[in-house]
Amino acid sequence: MTAEGDRVLTHEEIVELADAVAAHEGSASGIGSMSYGAQLVVQAASSDEAVDVAMAAFTAAAAHAGLPPWPVTRAETISEDEDLDYSDEAG
């Protein structure tokens, strides 16, 4: 997920976001940019549900980190099955 706003974010702000998303096996980005983002691991039955669950976790983490409530401009999902490597190992 990515939220975009109107000012450059500091190293300290993104470190706070990283700490806040760690409970969701997350990582954060945005140092020196006008957006902040995070990748989170959530459990859900569908992609739509995953976005809903992740959005709630993301906005709560951003608030906990003291970041501005900027609009989310990107949300993507990947399922556990899509993340697996099915390449031919005998190859």
PDB file of N, CA, C and O in Angstrom:
ATOM      1  N   MET A   1       0.843  -1.164   0.000  1.00  0.00           N
ATOM      2  CA  MET A   1       0.000   0.000   0.000  1.00  0.00           C
ATOM      3  C   MET A   1       0.891   1.229   0.000  1.00  0.00           C
ATOM      4  O   MET A   1       1.983   1.240   0.567  1.00  0.00           O
ATOM      5  N   THR A   2       0.386   2.259  -0.653  1.00  0.00           N
ATOM      6  CA  THR A   2       1.113   3.519  -0.716  1.00  0.00           C
ATOM      7  C   THR A   2       0.140   4.666  -0.481  1.00  0.00           C
ATOM      8  O   THR A   2      -0.965   4.683  -1.023  1.00  0.00           O
ATOM      9  N   ALA A   3       0.566   5.619   0.333  1.00  0.00           N
ATOM     10  CA  ALA A   3      -0.194   6.846   0.569  1.00  0.00           C
ATOM     11  C   ALA A   3       0.670   8.014   0.129  1.00  0.00           C
ATOM     12  O   ALA A   3       1.860   8.063   0.442  1.00  0.00           O
ATOM     13  N   GLU A   4       0.075   8.958  -0.598  1.00  0.00           N
ATOM     14  CA  GLU A   4       0.831  10.094  -1.115  1.00  0.00           C
ATOM     15  C   GLU A   4       0.325  11.386  -0.509  1.00  0.00           C
ATOM     16  O   GLU A   4      -0.867  11.552  -0.250  1.00  0.00           O
ATOM     17  N   GLY A   5       1.288  12.323  -0.284  1.00  0.00           N
ATOM     18  CA  GLY A   5       0.914  13.579   0.337  1.00  0.00           C
ATOM     19  C   GLY A   5       1.675  14.766  -0.199  1.00  0.00           C
ATOM     20  O   GLY A   5       2.063  14.800  -1.367  1.00  0.00           O
ATOM     21  N   ASP A   6       1.888  15.747   0.674  1.00  0.00           N
ATOM     22  CA  ASP A   6       2.385  17.039   0.229  1.00  0.00           C
ATOM     23  C   ASP A   6       3.679  17.493   0.894  1.00  0.00           C
ATOM     24  O   ASP A   6       4.004  18.680   0.871  1.00  0.00           O
ATOM     25  N   ARG A   7       4.416  16.564   1.481  1.00  0.00           N
ATOM     26  CA  ARG A   7       5.706  16.948   2.051  1.00  0.00           C
ATOM     27  C   ARG A   7       6.639  15.742   2.066  1.00  0.00           C
ATOM     28  O   ARG A   7       6.194  14.598   1.974  1.00  0.00           O
ATOM     29  N   VAL A   8       7.914  16.007   2.181  1.00  0.00           N
ATOM     30  CA  VAL A   8       8.933  14.953   2.210  1.00  0.00           C
ATOM     31  C   VAL A   8       8.973  14.335   3.604  1.00  0.00           C
ATOM     32  O   VAL A   8       8.930  15.037   4.614  1.00  0.00           O
ATOM     33  N   LEU A   9       9.055  13.013   3.635  1.00  0.00           N
ATOM     34  CA  LEU A   9       9.073  12.279   4.908  1.00  0.00           C
ATOM     35  C   LEU A   9      10.505  12.028   5.374  1.00  0.00           C
ATOM     36  O   LEU A   9      11.417  11.846   4.567  1.00  0.00           O
ATOM     37  N   THR A  10      10.675  12.024   6.671  1.00  0.00           N
ATOM     38  CA  THR A  10      12.002  11.846   7.256  1.00  0.00           C
ATOM     39  C   THR A  10      12.308  10.376   7.524  1.00  0.00           C
ATOM     40  O   THR A  10      11.419   9.525   7.532  1.00  0.00           O
ATOM     41  N   HIS A  11      13.564  10.113   7.737  1.00  0.00           N
ATOM     42  CA  HIS A  11      14.025   8.775   8.110  1.00  0.00           C
ATOM     43  C   HIS A  11      13.310   8.301   9.367  1.00  0.00           C
ATOM     44  O   HIS A  11      12.847   7.162   9.430  1.00  0.00           O
ATOM     45  N   GLU A  12      13.221   9.165  10.359  1.00  0.00           N
ATOM     46  CA  GLU A  12      12.604   8.803  11.638  1.00  0.00           C
ATOM     47  C   GLU A  12      11.132   8.422  11.471  1.00  0.00           C
ATOM     48  O   GLU A  12      10.655   7.485  12.111  1.00  0.00           O
ATOM     49  N   GLU A  13      10.417   9.148  10.614  1.00  0.00           N
ATOM     50  CA  GLU A  13       9.002   8.839  10.403  1.00  0.00           C
ATOM     51  C   GLU A  13       8.816   7.449   9.790  1.00  0.00           C
ATOM     52  O   GLU A  13       7.918   6.708  10.191  1.00  0.00           O
ATOM     53  N   ILE A  14       9.653   7.101   8.828  1.00  0.00           N
ATOM     54  CA  ILE A  14       9.519   5.799   8.179  1.00  0.00           C
ATOM     55  C   ILE A  14       9.993   4.676   9.099  1.00  0.00           C
ATOM     56  O   ILE A  14       9.464   3.566   9.038  1.00  0.00           O
ATOM     57  N   VAL A  15      10.969   4.947   9.940  1.00  0.00           N
ATOM     58  CA  VAL A  15      11.377   3.953  10.941  1.00  0.00           C
ATOM     59  C   VAL A  15      10.214   3.674  11.896  1.00  0.00           C
ATOM     60  O   VAL A  15       9.977   2.522  12.260  1.00  0.00           O
ATOM     61  N   GLU A  16       9.492   4.714  12.299  1.00  0.00           N
ATOM     62  CA  GLU A  16       8.312   4.530  13.151  1.00  0.00           C
ATOM     63  C   GLU A  16       7.256   3.689  12.443  1.00  0.00           C
ATOM     64  O   GLU A  16       6.635   2.824  13.060  1.00  0.00           O
ATOM     65  N   LEU A  17       7.046   3.940  11.139  1.00  0.00           N
ATOM     66  CA  LEU A  17       6.093   3.140  10.374  1.00  0.00           C
ATOM     67  C   LEU A  17       6.556   1.687  10.294  1.00  0.00           C
ATOM     68  O   LEU A  17       5.748   0.770  10.441  1.00  0.00           O
ATOM     69  N   ALA A  18       7.837   1.474  10.064  1.00  0.00           N
ATOM     70  CA  ALA A  18       8.379   0.105  10.010  1.00  0.00           C
ATOM     71  C   ALA A  18       8.141  -0.620  11.323  1.00  0.00           C
ATOM     72  O   ALA A  18       7.760  -1.790  11.329  1.00  0.00           O
ATOM     73  N   ASP A  19       8.362   0.064  12.425  1.00  0.00           N
ATOM     74  CA  ASP A  19       8.096  -0.540  13.741  1.00  0.00           C
ATOM     75  C   ASP A  19       6.617  -0.889  13.884  1.00  0.00           C
ATOM     76  O   ASP A  19       6.273  -1.933  14.438  1.00  0.00           O
ATOM     77  N   ALA A  20       5.749  -0.022  13.388  1.00  0.00           N
ATOM     78  CA  ALA A  20       4.306  -0.234  13.529  1.00  0.00           C
ATOM     79  C   ALA A  20       3.784  -1.374  12.659  1.00  0.00           C
ATOM     80  O   ALA A  20       2.818  -2.036  13.038  1.00  0.00           O
ATOM     81  N   VAL A  21       4.400  -1.619  11.501  1.00  0.00           N
ATOM     82  CA  VAL A  21       3.923  -2.707  10.631  1.00  0.00           C
ATOM     83  C   VAL A  21       4.644  -4.027  10.901  1.00  0.00           C
ATOM     84  O   VAL A  21       4.303  -5.047  10.303  1.00  0.00           O
ATOM     85  N   ALA A  22       5.616  -4.018  11.775  1.00  0.00           N
ATOM     86  CA  ALA A  22       6.367  -5.238  12.079  1.00  0.00           C
ATOM     87  C   ALA A  22       5.467  -6.359  12.598  1.00  0.00           C
ATOM     88  O   ALA A  22       5.747  -7.533  12.358  1.00  0.00           O
ATOM     89  N   ALA A  23       4.413  -6.019  13.292  1.00  0.00           N
ATOM     90  CA  ALA A  23       3.485  -7.031  13.811  1.00  0.00           C
ATOM     91  C   ALA A  23       2.786  -7.796  12.687  1.00  0.00           C
ATOM     92  O   ALA A  23       2.255  -8.884  12.911  1.00  0.00           O
ATOM     93  N   HIS A  24       2.785  -7.231  11.487  1.00  0.00           N
ATOM     94  CA  HIS A  24       2.166  -7.871  10.316  1.00  0.00           C
ATOM     95  C   HIS A  24       3.239  -8.378   9.352  1.00  0.00           C
ATOM     96  O   HIS A  24       3.004  -8.476   8.148  1.00  0.00           O
ATOM     97  N   GLU A  25       4.425  -8.700   9.894  1.00  0.00           N
ATOM     98  CA  GLU A  25       5.555  -9.132   9.070  1.00  0.00           C
ATOM     99  C   GLU A  25       5.800  -8.127   7.956  1.00  0.00           C
ATOM    100  O   GLU A  25       6.130  -8.501   6.830  1.00  0.00           O
ATOM    101  N   GLY A  26       5.636  -6.847   8.279  1.00  0.00           N
ATOM    102  CA  GLY A  26       5.679  -5.805   7.268  1.00  0.00           C
ATOM    103  C   GLY A  26       7.007  -5.104   7.136  1.00  0.00           C
ATOM    104  O   GLY A  26       7.885  -5.196   7.994  1.00  0.00           O
ATOM    105  N   SER A  27       7.120  -4.395   6.021  1.00  0.00           N
ATOM    106  CA  SER A  27       8.248  -3.511   5.781  1.00  0.00           C
ATOM    107  C   SER A  27       7.690  -2.182   5.298  1.00  0.00           C
ATOM    108  O   SER A  27       6.583  -2.116   4.763  1.00  0.00           O
ATOM    109  N   ALA A  28       8.468  -1.125   5.493  1.00  0.00           N
ATOM    110  CA  ALA A  28       7.996   0.216   5.155  1.00  0.00           C
ATOM    111  C   ALA A  28       8.973   0.898   4.210  1.00  0.00           C
ATOM    112  O   ALA A  28      10.153   0.551   4.151  1.00  0.00           O
ATOM    113  N   SER A  29       8.454   1.883   3.467  1.00  0.00           N
ATOM    114  CA  SER A  29       9.286   2.655   2.548  1.00  0.00           C
ATOM    115  C   SER A  29       8.802   4.099   2.537  1.00  0.00           C
ATOM    116  O   SER A  29       7.695   4.404   2.980  1.00  0.00           O
ATOM    117  N   GLY A  30       9.661   4.988   2.019  1.00  0.00           N
ATOM    118  CA  GLY A  30       9.250   6.370   1.862  1.00  0.00           C
ATOM    119  C   GLY A  30      10.230   7.409   2.339  1.00  0.00           C
ATOM    120  O   GLY A  30       9.920   8.598   2.270  1.00  0.00           O
ATOM    121  N   ILE A  31      11.400   7.028   2.823  1.00  0.00           N
ATOM    122  CA  ILE A  31      12.364   8.002   3.319  1.00  0.00           C
ATOM    123  C   ILE A  31      12.733   8.965   2.197  1.00  0.00           C
ATOM    124  O   ILE A  31      13.142   8.542   1.116  1.00  0.00           O
ATOM    125  N   GLY A  32      12.588  10.259   2.457  1.00  0.00           N
ATOM    126  CA  GLY A  32      12.964  11.278   1.501  1.00  0.00           C
ATOM    127  C   GLY A  32      11.996  11.463   0.347  1.00  0.00           C
ATOM    128  O   GLY A  32      12.316  12.161  -0.615  1.00  0.00           O
ATOM    129  N   SER A  33      10.825  10.857   0.419  1.00  0.00           N
ATOM    130  CA  SER A  33       9.844  11.010  -0.662  1.00  0.00           C
ATOM    131  C   SER A  33       8.567  11.647  -0.125  1.00  0.00           C
ATOM    132  O   SER A  33       8.429  11.881   1.076  1.00  0.00           O
ATOM    133  N   MET A  34       7.647  11.920  -1.025  1.00  0.00           N
ATOM    134  CA  MET A  34       6.369  12.516  -0.644  1.00  0.00           C
ATOM    135  C   MET A  34       5.278  11.455  -0.570  1.00  0.00           C
ATOM    136  O   MET A  34       4.108  11.730  -0.838  1.00  0.00           O
ATOM    137  N   SER A  35       5.677  10.239  -0.202  1.00  0.00           N
ATOM    138  CA  SER A  35       4.728   9.142   0.002  1.00  0.00           C
ATOM    139  C   SER A  35       5.326   8.172   1.004  1.00  0.00           C
ATOM    140  O   SER A  35       6.541   8.112   1.191  1.00  0.00           O
ATOM    141  N   TYR A  36       4.452   7.419   1.640  1.00  0.00           N
ATOM    142  CA  TYR A  36       4.918   6.332   2.494  1.00  0.00           C
ATOM    143  C   TYR A  36       4.160   5.079   2.099  1.00  0.00           C
ATOM    144  O   TYR A  36       3.027   5.134   1.621  1.00  0.00           O
ATOM    145  N   GLY A  37       4.815   3.951   2.312  1.00  0.00           N
ATOM    146  CA  GLY A  37       4.191   2.701   1.923  1.00  0.00           C
ATOM    147  C   GLY A  37       4.613   1.574   2.831  1.00  0.00           C
ATOM    148  O   GLY A  37       5.544   1.696   3.627  1.00  0.00           O
ATOM    149  N   ALA A  38       3.898   0.469   2.689  1.00  0.00           N
ATOM    150  CA  ALA A  38       4.227  -0.714   3.469  1.00  0.00           C
ATOM    151  C   ALA A  38       3.729  -1.949   2.746  1.00  0.00           C
ATOM    152  O   ALA A  38       2.732  -1.912   2.024  1.00  0.00           O
ATOM    153  N   GLN A  39       4.442  -3.038   2.956  1.00  0.00           N
ATOM    154  CA  GLN A  39       3.987  -4.349   2.531  1.00  0.00           C
ATOM    155  C   GLN A  39       3.649  -5.112   3.803  1.00  0.00           C
ATOM    156  O   GLN A  39       4.447  -5.156   4.739  1.00  0.00           O
ATOM    157  N   LEU A  40       2.468  -5.710   3.834  1.00  0.00           N
ATOM    158  CA  LEU A  40       1.978  -6.414   5.011  1.00  0.00           C
ATOM    159  C   LEU A  40       1.591  -7.833   4.641  1.00  0.00           C
ATOM    160  O   LEU A  40       1.232  -8.109   3.496  1.00  0.00           O
ATOM    161  N   VAL A  41       1.662  -8.720   5.598  1.00  0.00           N
ATOM    162  CA  VAL A  41       1.154 -10.084   5.434  1.00  0.00           C
ATOM    163  C   VAL A  41      -0.139 -10.172   6.222  1.00  0.00           C
ATOM    164  O   VAL A  41      -0.155  -9.942   7.431  1.00  0.00           O
ATOM    165  N   VAL A  42      -1.235 -10.508   5.529  1.00  0.00           N
ATOM    166  CA  VAL A  42      -2.535 -10.664   6.182  1.00  0.00           C
ATOM    167  C   VAL A  42      -3.169 -11.973   5.739  1.00  0.00           C
ATOM    168  O   VAL A  42      -2.820 -12.526   4.695  1.00  0.00           O
ATOM    169  N   GLN A  43      -4.099 -12.458   6.540  1.00  0.00           N
ATOM    170  CA  GLN A  43      -4.862 -13.662   6.215  1.00  0.00           C
ATOM    171  C   GLN A  43      -6.247 -13.230   5.760  1.00  0.00           C
ATOM    172  O   GLN A  43      -6.921 -12.460   6.444  1.00  0.00           O
ATOM    173  N   ALA A  44      -6.674 -13.735   4.590  1.00  0.00           N
ATOM    174  CA  ALA A  44      -7.988 -13.369   4.066  1.00  0.00           C
ATOM    175  C   ALA A  44      -8.447 -14.430   3.077  1.00  0.00           C
ATOM    176  O   ALA A  44      -7.638 -15.153   2.496  1.00  0.00           O
ATOM    177  N   ALA A  45      -9.759 -14.508   2.899  1.00  0.00           N
ATOM    178  CA  ALA A  45     -10.339 -15.504   1.988  1.00  0.00           C
ATOM    179  C   ALA A  45     -10.301 -15.059   0.534  1.00  0.00           C
ATOM    180  O   ALA A  45     -10.392 -15.891  -0.368  1.00  0.00           O
ATOM    181  N   SER A  46     -10.166 -13.756   0.294  1.00  0.00           N
ATOM    182  CA  SER A  46     -10.163 -13.253  -1.084  1.00  0.00           C
ATOM    183  C   SER A  46      -9.253 -12.034  -1.174  1.00  0.00           C
ATOM    184  O   SER A  46      -8.831 -11.477  -0.161  1.00  0.00           O
ATOM    185  N   SER A  47      -8.966 -11.639  -2.393  1.00  0.00           N
ATOM    186  CA  SER A  47      -8.148 -10.450  -2.613  1.00  0.00           C
ATOM    187  C   SER A  47      -8.838  -9.203  -2.064  1.00  0.00           C
ATOM    188  O   SER A  47      -8.193  -8.354  -1.449  1.00  0.00           O
ATOM    189  N   ASP A  48     -10.146  -9.092  -2.286  1.00  0.00           N
ATOM    190  CA  ASP A  48     -10.882  -7.929  -1.778  1.00  0.00           C
ATOM    191  C   ASP A  48     -10.833  -7.856  -0.257  1.00  0.00           C
ATOM    192  O   ASP A  48     -10.645  -6.784   0.318  1.00  0.00           O
ATOM    193  N   GLU A  49     -11.003  -8.996   0.379  1.00  0.00           N
ATOM    194  CA  GLU A  49     -10.935  -9.038   1.844  1.00  0.00           C
ATOM    195  C   GLU A  49      -9.523  -8.703   2.319  1.00  0.00           C
ATOM    196  O   GLU A  49      -9.353  -8.019   3.328  1.00  0.00           O
ATOM    197  N   ALA A  50      -8.518  -9.180   1.601  1.00  0.00           N
ATOM    198  CA  ALA A  50      -7.128  -8.886   1.970  1.00  0.00           C
ATOM    199  C   ALA A  50      -6.859  -7.385   1.922  1.00  0.00           C
ATOM    200  O   ALA A  50      -6.188  -6.844   2.801  1.00  0.00           O
ATOM    201  N   VAL A  51      -7.383  -6.713   0.897  1.00  0.00           N
ATOM    202  CA  VAL A  51      -7.209  -5.265   0.798  1.00  0.00           C
ATOM    203  C   VAL A  51      -7.878  -4.576   1.980  1.00  0.00           C
ATOM    204  O   VAL A  51      -7.306  -3.659   2.569  1.00  0.00           O
ATOM    205  N   ASP A  52      -9.083  -5.012   2.329  1.00  0.00           N
ATOM    206  CA  ASP A  52      -9.789  -4.410   3.461  1.00  0.00           C
ATOM    207  C   ASP A  52      -9.017  -4.583   4.771  1.00  0.00           C
ATOM    208  O   ASP A  52      -8.871  -3.639   5.548  1.00  0.00           O
ATOM    209  N   VAL A  53      -8.528  -5.802   5.003  1.00  0.00           N
ATOM    210  CA  VAL A  53      -7.783  -6.090   6.232  1.00  0.00           C
ATOM    211  C   VAL A  53      -6.473  -5.299   6.253  1.00  0.00           C
ATOM    212  O   VAL A  53      -6.120  -4.696   7.267  1.00  0.00           O
ATOM    213  N   ALA A  54      -5.759  -5.306   5.128  1.00  0.00           N
ATOM    214  CA  ALA A  54      -4.485  -4.599   5.055  1.00  0.00           C
ATOM    215  C   ALA A  54      -4.672  -3.087   5.173  1.00  0.00           C
ATOM    216  O   ALA A  54      -3.863  -2.406   5.804  1.00  0.00           O
ATOM    217  N   MET A  55      -5.738  -2.563   4.567  1.00  0.00           N
ATOM    218  CA  MET A  55      -6.006  -1.121   4.637  1.00  0.00           C
ATOM    219  C   MET A  55      -6.206  -0.692   6.088  1.00  0.00           C
ATOM    220  O   MET A  55      -5.672   0.331   6.517  1.00  0.00           O
ATOM    221  N   ALA A  56      -6.963  -1.461   6.827  1.00  0.00           N
ATOM    222  CA  ALA A  56      -7.186  -1.132   8.239  1.00  0.00           C
ATOM    223  C   ALA A  56      -5.874  -1.178   9.019  1.00  0.00           C
ATOM    224  O   ALA A  56      -5.596  -0.290   9.825  1.00  0.00           O
ATOM    225  N   ALA A  57      -5.071  -2.210   8.780  1.00  0.00           N
ATOM    226  CA  ALA A  57      -3.789  -2.335   9.478  1.00  0.00           C
ATOM    227  C   ALA A  57      -2.830  -1.209   9.076  1.00  0.00           C
ATOM    228  O   ALA A  57      -2.123  -0.659   9.920  1.00  0.00           O
ATOM    229  N   PHE A  58      -2.812  -0.875   7.795  1.00  0.00           N
ATOM    230  CA  PHE A  58      -1.930   0.168   7.277  1.00  0.00           C
ATOM    231  C   PHE A  58      -2.283   1.537   7.860  1.00  0.00           C
ATOM    232  O   PHE A  58      -1.402   2.264   8.321  1.00  0.00           O
ATOM    233  N   THR A  59      -3.553   1.883   7.841  1.00  0.00           N
ATOM    234  CA  THR A  59      -3.948   3.189   8.365  1.00  0.00           C
ATOM    235  C   THR A  59      -3.727   3.274   9.876  1.00  0.00           C
ATOM    236  O   THR A  59      -3.362   4.330  10.394  1.00  0.00           O
ATOM    237  N   ALA A  60      -3.948   2.163  10.581  1.00  0.00           N
ATOM    238  CA  ALA A  60      -3.683   2.153  12.023  1.00  0.00           C
ATOM    239  C   ALA A  60      -2.185   2.299  12.296  1.00  0.00           C
ATOM    240  O   ALA A  60      -1.787   3.022  13.209  1.00  0.00           O
ATOM    241  N   ALA A  61      -1.366   1.622  11.514  1.00  0.00           N
ATOM    242  CA  ALA A  61       0.088   1.719  11.689  1.00  0.00           C
ATOM    243  C   ALA A  61       0.575   3.131  11.386  1.00  0.00           C
ATOM    244  O   ALA A  61       1.420   3.663  12.107  1.00  0.00           O
ATOM    245  N   ALA A  62       0.052   3.742  10.328  1.00  0.00           N
ATOM    246  CA  ALA A  62       0.446   5.110   9.984  1.00  0.00           C
ATOM    247  C   ALA A  62       0.058   6.080  11.099  1.00  0.00           C
ATOM    248  O   ALA A  62       0.838   6.963  11.455  1.00  0.00           O
ATOM    249  N   ALA A  63      -1.130   5.917  11.640  1.00  0.00           N
ATOM    250  CA  ALA A  63      -1.567   6.772  12.748  1.00  0.00           C
ATOM    251  C   ALA A  63      -0.684   6.560  13.969  1.00  0.00           C
ATOM    252  O   ALA A  63      -0.285   7.521  14.626  1.00  0.00           O
ATOM    253  N   HIS A  64      -0.381   5.304  14.273  1.00  0.00           N
ATOM    254  CA  HIS A  64       0.484   4.981  15.413  1.00  0.00           C
ATOM    255  C   HIS A  64       1.870   5.613  15.239  1.00  0.00           C
ATOM    256  O   HIS A  64       2.489   6.052  16.209  1.00  0.00           O
ATOM    257  N   ALA A  65       2.346   5.652  13.991  1.00  0.00           N
ATOM    258  CA  ALA A  65       3.657   6.225  13.698  1.00  0.00           C
ATOM    259  C   ALA A  65       3.625   7.755  13.651  1.00  0.00           C
ATOM    260  O   ALA A  65       4.670   8.394  13.523  1.00  0.00           O
ATOM    261  N   GLY A  66       2.431   8.342  13.754  1.00  0.00           N
ATOM    262  CA  GLY A  66       2.307   9.785  13.723  1.00  0.00           C
ATOM    263  C   GLY A  66       2.357  10.377  12.321  1.00  0.00           C
ATOM    264  O   GLY A  66       2.606  11.571  12.158  1.00  0.00           O
ATOM    265  N   LEU A  67       2.122   9.550  11.316  1.00  0.00           N
ATOM    266  CA  LEU A  67       2.131  10.042   9.938  1.00  0.00           C
ATOM    267  C   LEU A  67       0.801  10.690   9.582  1.00  0.00           C
ATOM    268  O   LEU A  67      -0.230  10.362  10.169  1.00  0.00           O
ATOM    269  N   PRO A  68       0.822  11.607   8.623  1.00  0.00           N
ATOM    270  CA  PRO A  68      -0.430  12.242   8.217  1.00  0.00           C
ATOM    271  C   PRO A  68      -1.358  11.235   7.532  1.00  0.00           C
ATOM    272  O   PRO A  68      -0.884  10.300   6.887  1.00  0.00           O
ATOM    273  N   PRO A  69      -2.657  11.415   7.663  1.00  0.00           N
ATOM    274  CA  PRO A  69      -3.628  10.484   7.055  1.00  0.00           C
ATOM    275  C   PRO A  69      -3.830  10.766   5.569  1.00  0.00           C
ATOM    276  O   PRO A  69      -4.926  11.125   5.139  1.00  0.00           O
ATOM    277  N   TRP A  70      -2.768  10.601   4.795  1.00  0.00           N
ATOM    278  CA  TRP A  70      -2.836  10.856   3.361  1.00  0.00           C
ATOM    279  C   TRP A  70      -3.649   9.778   2.662  1.00  0.00           C
ATOM    280  O   TRP A  70      -3.772   8.665   3.173  1.00  0.00           O
ATOM    281  N   PRO A  71      -4.205  10.098   1.500  1.00  0.00           N
ATOM    282  CA  PRO A  71      -4.997   9.102   0.768  1.00  0.00           C
ATOM    283  C   PRO A  71      -4.136   7.963   0.233  1.00  0.00           C
ATOM    284  O   PRO A  71      -3.026   8.175  -0.255  1.00  0.00           O
ATOM    285  N   VAL A  72      -4.668   6.771   0.336  1.00  0.00           N
ATOM    286  CA  VAL A  72      -3.993   5.594  -0.218  1.00  0.00           C
ATOM    287  C   VAL A  72      -4.197   5.624  -1.722  1.00  0.00           C
ATOM    288  O   VAL A  72      -5.327   5.685  -2.207  1.00  0.00           O
ATOM    289  N   THR A  73      -3.089   5.579  -2.455  1.00  0.00           N
ATOM    290  CA  THR A  73      -3.152   5.665  -3.913  1.00  0.00           C
ATOM    291  C   THR A  73      -2.851   4.346  -4.605  1.00  0.00           C
ATOM    292  O   THR A  73      -3.036   4.226  -5.817  1.00  0.00           O
ATOM    293  N   ARG A  74      -2.388   3.351  -3.849  1.00  0.00           N
ATOM    294  CA  ARG A  74      -2.081   2.051  -4.453  1.00  0.00           C
ATOM    295  C   ARG A  74      -2.244   0.950  -3.414  1.00  0.00           C
ATOM    296  O   ARG A  74      -1.776   1.065  -2.281  1.00  0.00           O
ATOM    297  N   ALA A  75      -2.914  -0.113  -3.825  1.00  0.00           N
ATOM    298  CA  ALA A  75      -3.043  -1.310  -2.987  1.00  0.00           C
ATOM    299  C   ALA A  75      -3.009  -2.520  -3.907  1.00  0.00           C
ATOM    300  O   ALA A  75      -3.801  -2.613  -4.844  1.00  0.00           O
ATOM    301  N   GLU A  76      -2.104  -3.437  -3.646  1.00  0.00           N
ATOM    302  CA  GLU A  76      -1.965  -4.647  -4.442  1.00  0.00           C
ATOM    303  C   GLU A  76      -1.963  -5.849  -3.516  1.00  0.00           C
ATOM    304  O   GLU A  76      -1.570  -5.763  -2.353  1.00  0.00           O
ATOM    305  N   THR A  77      -2.413  -6.974  -4.060  1.00  0.00           N
ATOM    306  CA  THR A  77      -2.372  -8.209  -3.275  1.00  0.00           C
ATOM    307  C   THR A  77      -1.657  -9.286  -4.076  1.00  0.00           C
ATOM    308  O   THR A  77      -1.593  -9.239  -5.305  1.00  0.00           O
ATOM    309  N   ILE A  78      -1.131 -10.240  -3.358  1.00  0.00           N
ATOM    310  CA  ILE A  78      -0.576 -11.445  -3.953  1.00  0.00           C
ATOM    311  C   ILE A  78      -0.926 -12.583  -3.000  1.00  0.00           C
ATOM    312  O   ILE A  78      -0.758 -12.470  -1.786  1.00  0.00           O
ATOM    313  N   SER A  79      -1.411 -13.668  -3.568  1.00  0.00           N
ATOM    314  CA  SER A  79      -1.792 -14.789  -2.716  1.00  0.00           C
ATOM    315  C   SER A  79      -0.573 -15.653  -2.419  1.00  0.00           C
ATOM    316  O   SER A  79       0.443 -15.577  -3.110  1.00  0.00           O
ATOM    317  N   GLU A  80      -0.689 -16.460  -1.399  1.00  0.00           N
ATOM    318  CA  GLU A  80       0.385 -17.373  -1.040  1.00  0.00           C
ATOM    319  C   GLU A  80       0.729 -18.277  -2.221  1.00  0.00           C
ATOM    320  O   GLU A  80       1.904 -18.556  -2.459  1.00  0.00           O
ATOM    321  N   ASP A  81      -0.285 -18.740  -2.969  1.00  0.00           N
ATOM    322  CA  ASP A  81      -0.053 -19.602  -4.123  1.00  0.00           C
ATOM    323  C   ASP A  81       0.740 -18.888  -5.210  1.00  0.00           C
ATOM    324  O   ASP A  81       1.604 -19.496  -5.842  1.00  0.00           O
ATOM    325  N   GLU A  82       0.459 -17.604  -5.438  1.00  0.00           N
ATOM    326  CA  GLU A  82       1.177 -16.838  -6.452  1.00  0.00           C
ATOM    327  C   GLU A  82       2.613 -16.581  -6.048  1.00  0.00           C
ATOM    328  O   GLU A  82       3.474 -16.391  -6.906  1.00  0.00           O
ATOM    329  N   ASP A  83       2.881 -16.573  -4.759  1.00  0.00           N
ATOM    330  CA  ASP A  83       4.205 -16.286  -4.251  1.00  0.00           C
ATOM    331  C   ASP A  83       5.134 -17.491  -4.316  1.00  0.00           C
ATOM    332  O   ASP A  83       6.352 -17.336  -4.222  1.00  0.00           O
ATOM    333  N   LEU A  84       4.578 -18.690  -4.475  1.00  0.00           N
ATOM    334  CA  LEU A  84       5.386 -19.904  -4.515  1.00  0.00           C
ATOM    335  C   LEU A  84       6.143 -20.019  -5.830  1.00  0.00           C
ATOM    336  O   LEU A  84       5.654 -19.575  -6.869  1.00  0.00           O
ATOM    337  N   ASP A  85       7.324 -20.608  -5.795  1.00  0.00           N
ATOM    338  CA  ASP A  85       8.129 -20.809  -6.993  1.00  0.00           C
ATOM    339  C   ASP A  85       7.877 -22.215  -7.500  1.00  0.00           C
ATOM    340  O   ASP A  85       8.271 -23.189  -6.858  1.00  0.00           O
ATOM    341  N   TYR A  86       7.222 -22.329  -8.650  1.00  0.00           N
ATOM    342  CA  TYR A  86       6.925 -23.623  -9.225  1.00  0.00           C
ATOM    343  C   TYR A  86       7.884 -23.997 -10.345  1.00  0.00           C
ATOM    344  O   TYR A  86       7.549 -24.829 -11.188  1.00  0.00           O
ATOM    345  N   SER A  87       9.068 -23.400 -10.368  1.00  0.00           N
ATOM    346  CA  SER A  87      10.024 -23.692 -11.433  1.00  0.00           C
ATOM    347  C   SER A  87      10.537 -25.124 -11.328  1.00  0.00           C
ATOM    348  O   SER A  87      10.512 -25.728 -10.255  1.00  0.00           O
ATOM    349  N   ASP A  88      10.994 -25.649 -12.433  1.00  0.00           N
ATOM    350  CA  ASP A  88      11.518 -27.010 -12.493  1.00  0.00           C
ATOM    351  C   ASP A  88      12.894 -27.031 -11.867  1.00  0.00           C
ATOM    352  O   ASP A  88      13.845 -26.508 -12.447  1.00  0.00           O
ATOM    353  N   GLU A  89      13.017 -27.627 -10.692  1.00  0.00           N
ATOM    354  CA  GLU A  89      14.284 -27.655  -9.980  1.00  0.00           C
ATOM    355  C   GLU A  89      15.255 -28.668 -10.562  1.00  0.00           C
ATOM    356  O   GLU A  89      16.457 -28.573 -10.313  1.00  0.00           O
ATOM    357  N   ALA A  90      14.765 -29.639 -11.334  1.00  0.00           N
ATOM    358  CA  ALA A  90      15.637 -30.659 -11.921  1.00  0.00           C
ATOM    359  C   ALA A  90      16.395 -30.105 -13.122  1.00  0.00           C
ATOM    360  O   ALA A  90      17.407 -30.674 -13.532  1.00  0.00           O
ATOM    361  N   GLY A  91      15.913 -29.000 -13.688  1.00  0.00           N
ATOM    362  CA  GLY A  91      16.280 -28.338 -14.846  1.00  0.00           C
ATOM    363  C   GLY A  91      17.591 -28.216 -15.352  1.00  0.00           C
ATOM    364  O   GLY A  91      17.793 -27.599 -16.398  1.00  0.00           O
TER     365      GLY A  91
END
